[in-house]
Amino acid sequence: MSRGDKSAYTDKQKRKAEHIEESYESRGVSEKEAERRAWATVNKQEGGGKKSGSGRH
């Protein structure tokens, strides 16, 4: 997977990142920096892309 490829994320994770990004932008953070921070936040909270199997929360 190339860097920046978001195909491994669920729709829920993508929506969450979009919402976080908009929040940063509304506080004056540049678009590129807001996107970087948003995905970093999603990765920290969710542990990365899609999970397979059960029992992992």
PyMOL commands that set and color helices and strands:
alter all, ss='L'
color gray80, all
select helices_A, chain A and resi 11-26+31-46
alter helices_A, ss='H'
color red, helices_A
deselect
rebuild
show_as cartoon
